[in-house]
Each structure stands twice: as structure tokens, then as C-alpha cells.
């Protein structure tokens, strides 16, 4: 496993609000980030997305299960565990997903794309919306 990958995995597995500024060392200034809710190109904007995560969620943390590396390309499979402050804060939630990363020659992330099913992993767990999503899933399936 490359040093760049080791640093990124360690960062995400130990991520805290005070450690967020370290993101600027791991990502290139013009890094691209996309997930089901965001699409930005700028390390400051990426940092803002993760800062918002700490405002919205309690105890967010990533657990990386799989690391596949080929040249400058990486795929990570992970669990994201958290508690939703507004809905059932006593219940820990889990989103299972993956990330495709690309590193530049300096070992900084230049491309970060997260893949996870927002409907199944998030919406179905929310009050009201979840009932509707599960109903629609049964009707279509």
C-alpha cells in the first residue's frame, strides 16, 4: 500500500472536527469531489462538506474495509457510522459505500468520487420519508 493511500485511510478513520484542516495537505487545491449530494472542485469546498457533517451528525466515523490500489487509482469500501441529531439520536446509523480516488504525482488526491445508495442507506431510515420509500420500493419490486 502506498504512503499516500495509507495517509488518506488513516485520516478518514480518525477524522474529527479539529483534524479537518489536515485535508488541505492530503488533497490538491483543485481536487474534484462528488457524492450523492455534492459536486465541487476545490479543497476548501471539500473541507466545508465535511465540516457540515460534524454540524449535522453526532459521532460520525468511517471504517475502511477494503483497499484496492492500481497505480494512481484507488477504490475503498467503507462503512460510515453516525447518529442523526434530529431523528432518533440514540440509534446508530450505517451507510455502506465506496470511494474512487485518484492521486497526482505528489501523492495528493485530485479526484474523489463516493458511491452509495442514498435511497436505501439514508432515506429509508428517516421518519415519514422512509415509509414512503419502502412502500414505493415494494410496489416497483
C-alpha positions as CSV (number, residue, x, y, z in Angstrom):
1,X,0.0,0.0,0.0
2,X,1.4,3.4,-1.0
3,X,2.2,6.1,1.6
4,X,-0.4,8.4,0.0
5,X,-3.1,5.8,0.4
6,X,-2.0,5.0,4.0
7,X,-2.3,8.7,4.9
8,X,-5.7,9.1,3.4
9,X,-7.2,6.0,5.0
10,X,-5.7,7.0,8.4
11,X,-7.1,10.5,8.0
12,X,-10.7,9.2,7.4
13,X,-10.6,6.5,10.0
14,X,-9.5,9.0,12.7
15,X,-11.4,12.1,11.3
16,X,-12.5,14.6,13.9
17,X,-13.7,18.2,13.5
18,X,-10.3,19.5,14.8
19,X,-8.4,17.4,12.3
20,X,-10.3,18.7,9.2
21,X,-7.6,21.2,8.2
22,X,-5.3,18.3,7.5
23,X,-7.5,17.6,4.5
24,X,-5.7,20.5,2.7
25,X,-2.4,18.6,2.9
26,X,-3.9,15.4,1.5
27,X,-5.9,16.9,-1.3
28,X,-4.7,19.1,-4.2
29,X,-6.1,22.7,-4.3
30,X,-8.3,22.0,-7.3
31,X,-9.3,18.5,-6.2
32,X,-12.7,17.2,-7.5
33,X,-15.2,15.7,-5.1
34,X,-18.6,14.1,-5.8
35,X,-21.1,12.2,-3.7
36,X,-24.9,11.7,-4.0
37,X,-25.5,15.3,-2.6
38,X,-22.4,17.3,-3.6
39,X,-20.2,18.1,-6.5
40,X,-17.3,20.5,-6.0
41,X,-13.9,21.3,-7.3
42,X,-11.8,23.0,-4.6
43,X,-10.2,21.7,-1.4
44,X,-11.9,24.4,0.7
45,X,-15.3,23.3,-0.6
46,X,-14.5,19.7,0.2
47,X,-13.4,20.7,3.7
48,X,-16.7,22.6,4.1
49,X,-18.7,19.5,3.2
50,X,-17.0,17.5,5.9
51,X,-17.4,20.4,8.4
52,X,-21.1,20.4,7.7
53,X,-21.1,16.7,8.5
54,X,-20.0,17.5,12.0
55,X,-22.7,20.1,12.4
56,X,-25.5,17.7,11.3
57,X,-24.4,14.4,12.8
58,X,-23.2,13.0,16.1
59,X,-20.2,10.7,16.3
60,X,-19.6,10.3,12.5
61,X,-16.8,7.9,11.7
62,X,-15.5,5.9,8.7
63,X,-14.4,2.3,8.8
64,X,-12.5,1.2,5.7
65,X,-12.8,-2.5,4.9
66,X,-11.3,-2.9,1.5
67,X,-8.4,-1.1,-0.2
68,X,-7.7,-1.8,-3.9
69,X,-4.8,0.1,-5.4
70,X,-3.6,0.1,-9.0
71,X,-1.1,2.8,-9.9
72,X,-2.5,6.2,-9.0
73,X,-6.1,4.8,-8.8
74,X,-7.7,3.5,-5.6
75,X,-11.0,2.0,-4.6
76,X,-12.1,1.9,-0.9
77,X,-15.1,0.1,0.5
78,X,-16.2,1.6,3.8
79,X,-18.9,1.9,6.4
80,X,-19.9,5.3,7.6
81,X,-21.4,5.2,11.1
82,X,-23.2,8.1,12.7
83,X,-26.2,9.3,14.8
84,X,-28.7,11.8,13.3
85,X,-29.3,14.6,15.8
86,X,-32.9,15.4,14.7
87,X,-34.2,11.8,14.3
88,X,-33.5,9.0,16.8
89,X,-30.2,10.3,18.1
90,X,-29.9,7.2,20.3
91,X,-29.8,4.9,17.2
92,X,-26.5,4.5,15.3
93,X,-26.9,4.5,11.6
94,X,-24.6,2.9,9.0
95,X,-24.1,3.8,5.3
96,X,-22.1,1.3,3.3
97,X,-20.3,2.7,0.3
98,X,-17.2,3.0,-1.7
99,X,-14.8,5.7,-2.9
100,X,-12.8,6.0,-6.1
101,X,-9.7,8.1,-5.5
102,X,-7.0,9.3,-7.9
103,X,-3.7,10.7,-6.8
104,X,-1.3,13.1,-8.5
105,X,2.5,12.7,-8.7
106,X,2.9,14.4,-5.3
107,X,0.6,11.9,-3.6
108,X,-2.3,14.3,-3.2
109,X,-5.9,13.3,-4.0
110,X,-7.1,15.0,-7.2
111,X,-10.3,13.0,-7.7
112,X,-12.7,11.6,-5.1
113,X,-16.0,10.1,-6.0
114,X,-18.2,8.4,-3.4
115,X,-20.7,5.8,-4.4
116,X,-23.6,4.8,-2.1
117,X,-27.3,4.4,-2.4
118,X,-28.9,7.4,-0.8
119,X,-32.4,5.9,-1.0
120,X,-31.6,2.6,0.7
121,X,-28.8,3.8,3.0
122,X,-30.4,7.1,4.2
123,X,-33.9,8.0,3.1
124,X,-35.5,4.6,4.0
125,X,-34.2,5.2,7.6
126,X,-35.9,8.6,8.1
127,X,-39.3,9.0,9.6
128,X,-42.1,9.7,7.1
129,X,-39.9,9.7,4.0
130,X,-38.7,6.2,4.9
131,X,-42.2,4.8,5.0
132,X,-42.9,6.2,1.6
133,X,-39.6,5.0,0.1
134,X,-40.2,1.4,1.4
135,X,-43.7,1.5,0.1
136,X,-42.5,2.6,-3.4
137,X,-39.7,0.0,-3.4
138,X,-42.2,-2.8,-2.6
139,X,-44.6,-1.5,-5.4
140,X,-41.9,-1.3,-8.0
141,X,-40.1,-4.5,-7.0
